[in-house]
């Protein structure tokens, strides 16, 4: 097996990104996410991925055992990144309304910043294989529970009306995740601003006060 | 080419459905939707579909020119059915709130009743090919406009708060369509009841009155 130095994945210039990606593994995941997100898992072979990266298949197998491991790693890393990014945006000292809006903005911001991995993650929920499935489900469940805890706290302290917590949590994630179907990065609006509008709508409701 | 009588697609018994499907074309679309929805478009060949239906490939080609035409027909028929079903549930004489809830319930009910075609339709929006793409986009746009018209009327007559109509319409469709990712038919709850809960949440909002 070639040493990492010899299997360097060329870092292509992309606007707004550093010209050199130090982490080869990360570089592979980024490009694989674009290809999987565009052509589907079955539509991308290891050879096509290696070709896209300008490396040999052996170089890829230095980092990953299989195409499936690459795919699963994208799903897992996107989910971990989402969790970290959203949790970092939350402060227990903030009121539930502020926390809910921070959650929604951070979720949408991460989606925009990690567009292709996020798309692959959403698709991958349905097709992930052991042994990663347990960890993925654990993180996802914890993530949903965190959101529900914010809503539950708001219902409890009177910041929110007495809504069904599970329904409200699902509504929030539905609005955020459905953005993957219509929002395209690079346009005039930030995803986080769209999320803030959803949050505002959800807080105020359609009925006049 | 064999006559339709000789290419009869066997109608298998399914709970809650008539034991005989008179329309062979419809029967092909139903089974193809299950297979495409389960394995993806690329994961299902004409041979596998014919085998599933217990007919020859020639029999399939009697009704459809290609696998893509089958796929596109599923997308188009699901969208037409959704439109018809939802519009039938609306009455101009009802107030905007009633119309909005009727829209949401009917959309979810159609999804539950046409689960696999609906899934294929949602995926197919991204990959549909000419000449159907124009018709599909036209129906979809008209459908979204109909929803927005209800919300706009409510904002105008004071039934609804002065919300952004496009954002509210997107929020409604996000909640409904994301159900395709987590709701499974056959469980204890009707999809229409879930939609009604979403509608109630959206109308009242999270903030206490």
Contacts between the chains, C-beta under 8 A, distances in Angstrom:
chain1	res1	chain2	res2	distance
A	40	B	40	6.7
A	40	B	42	6.7
A	42	B	40	6.7
A	42	B	42	5.3
A	42	B	43	6.4
A	43	B	42	6.3
A	97	B	206	7.9
A	97	B	207	7.6
A	100	B	206	7.6
A	122	B	181	7.8
A	125	B	181	7.7
A	151	B	206	7.6
A	154	B	206	7.1
A	158	B	208	6.3
A	159	B	207	7.9
A	159	B	208	7.5
A	160	B	206	4.7
A	160	B	207	6.7
A	160	B	208	6.6
A	161	B	204	6.2
A	161	B	205	7.1
A	161	B	206	6.2
A	161	B	207	6.7
A	161	B	208	4.7
A	161	B	209	7.0
A	163	B	201	5.9
A	163	B	204	7.5
A	163	B	206	6.2
A	164	B	197	6.5
A	164	B	201	7.6
A	167	B	194	7.7
A	167	B	197	4.8
A	167	B	198	6.8
A	167	B	201	5.9
A	168	B	201	6.0
A	168	B	206	6.5
A	170	B	175	7.8
A	170	B	178	7.9
A	170	B	182	7.5
A	171	B	175	5.4
A	171	B	198	5.7
A	171	B	201	5.8
A	171	B	202	7.5
A	173	B	178	7.5
A	174	B	174	5.1
A	174	B	175	4.5
A	174	B	177	8.0
A	174	B	178	3.6
A	174	B	179	7.6
A	175	B	170	7.8
A	175	B	171	5.4
A	175	B	174	4.5
A	175	B	175	6.6
A	175	B	178	7.9
A	177	B	174	8.0
A	177	B	178	6.1
A	177	B	181	7.5
A	178	B	170	7.9
A	178	B	173	7.5
A	178	B	174	3.6
A	178	B	175	7.9
A	178	B	177	6.0
A	178	B	178	5.1
A	179	B	174	7.6
A	181	B	122	7.8
A	181	B	125	7.7
A	181	B	177	7.4
A	182	B	170	7.5
A	194	B	167	7.8
A	197	B	164	6.5
A	197	B	167	4.8
A	198	B	167	6.8
A	198	B	171	5.7
A	201	B	163	5.9
A	201	B	164	7.6
A	201	B	167	5.9
A	201	B	168	6.0
A	201	B	171	5.8
A	201	B	202	7.6
A	201	B	205	7.9
A	202	B	171	7.5
A	202	B	201	7.6
A	202	B	202	7.3
A	202	B	205	6.6
A	202	B	206	5.6
A	203	B	205	5.8
A	203	B	206	4.9
A	203	B	207	4.9
A	204	B	161	6.2
A	204	B	163	7.5
A	204	B	205	5.0
A	204	B	207	6.1
A	205	B	161	7.1
A	205	B	201	7.9
A	205	B	202	6.6
A	205	B	203	5.9
A	205	B	204	5.0
A	205	B	205	2.1
A	205	B	206	7.3
A	205	B	207	7.1
A	206	B	97	7.9
A	206	B	100	7.6
A	206	B	151	7.6
A	206	B	154	7.1
A	206	B	160	4.7
A	206	B	161	6.2
A	206	B	163	6.2
A	206	B	168	6.5
A	206	B	202	5.6
A	206	B	203	4.9
A	206	B	205	7.3
A	207	B	97	7.6
A	207	B	159	7.8
A	207	B	160	6.8
A	207	B	161	6.7
A	207	B	203	4.9
A	207	B	204	6.1
A	207	B	205	7.1
A	208	B	158	6.3
A	208	B	159	7.6
A	208	B	160	6.7
A	208	B	161	4.7
A	209	B	161	7.0
A	209	B	209	6.3
